[in-house]
Amino acid sequence: MIYLKLIRESYLFAVRELVVNKTRTFLSLLGITIGIFAIISVFTVFDSLEKQLRDSVSALGSNVLFVQKWPWMTDGNAPWWKYMNRPQPSLEDLKIVEKRSNLTEAVAFSVYKRKTIKNGNNLMENMQIQGITYDHNKVMSVDIGIGRYFTRSESINGRQVALIGSEIADNLFPNEDAEGKTFKIGGMKTYVIGVMEKKGEDSFGNSPDKQVFIPVNYMKSFVDLRYSGNALMVKGKPNITNEELRSEITGILRAAHRIKPGADDDFAINETSVISNQFDQFFGMLAGLGWVIGGFSLLVGGFGIANIMFVSVKERTNIIGIQKSLGAKRYFILTQFLFEAVFLSVLGGLFGLFFVFILGMVATYGFDWELMLNEGNIILGISVSSIIGLISGLWPALKASKLDPVVAMRSL
């Protein structure tokens, strides 16, 4: 019970400081409020941005390898001319991997090209056309809202059929159902067999809403696959690691391309972990920047809390003397002032968190950018403000606990 009374007294003294000395307390807590706001707002923005970026990367598949001409990440000394002279992945590579691989669940081939598409007077320029093989939907997610996916016969025979994004459907076929309609890709008549679900743009500005999927054998009729952006996508079986899959695919392709032992590969095998590792480094640097930004405000706020507590000790010297004369121990006085300092600091931190919450609401509902204060950042904000209060109040609390009761009572 004595500790509960101690906490209650400390709480009442802290509230009294707020009520009696509003301006002094407000100015002292302002540093804590600004510091917590700066740190937590930076972390909240970074967390939201990181989540969006990682969601975009995860959509590519963590267990999918991409065999391409160019690596996704290179250092500044990379011999770009060597990459330039590499051949593009081919449909022959696809057949070889399908035949020889024991670790793959599915293999698909894709090629990208930008073309003008139109339906009558409705025209869209520079749209991304992606030629894919039949097993593409086994490697990458293809969410169809209306219609269906390609049949194996349509894919093998290169039928002039297409899956289109929702934005393309709205522009080429306004106020009507796009399924079963026709449009032209670079002048070639194409039938719409399905419309993909609306997704919106990811963090990299890409969107399936603006894409057209067609069989790669159809795309061969107007695109030279030797000079296009090709990719061989390989998905491993369950419980097969990317490293095991990479090793097998590398061996298969080196043998197929007749690369001599010791010679460099003439292809790159990319995976999403490369991008994720770059994110880890990038957001680690940004987190450090956030601490620097908020650290100065927290330092000022800490001095403000210490100032309040020194003044509080001076004003209550006689009360401390009476408490000690009645048998109060040093730890009792110490705990009383430490609790008061932590309470004031946490109060400033809560104000900072409240402003971050308001910022998130404005960003989410005013600018359509999801920016939500999560539990981890709330706990971090309260923890940091508590530590600042504990450190700032320690010296004044020690000073109060060491006061001589006789000398303290003479201050009445």
PyMOL commands that set and color helices and strands:
alter all, ss='L'
color gray80, all
select helices_A, chain A and resi 2-20+22-58+80-84+91-100+136-139+152-157+166-172+208-210+216-219+225-227+242-256+272-315+317-325+330-366+375-401+405-409
alter helices_A, ss='H'
color red, helices_A
select strands_A, chain A and resi 64-68+104-119+122-132+144-147+161-164+182-185+188-196+211-215+229-236+268-270
alter strands_A, ss='S'
color yellow, strands_A
deselect
rebuild
show_as cartoon
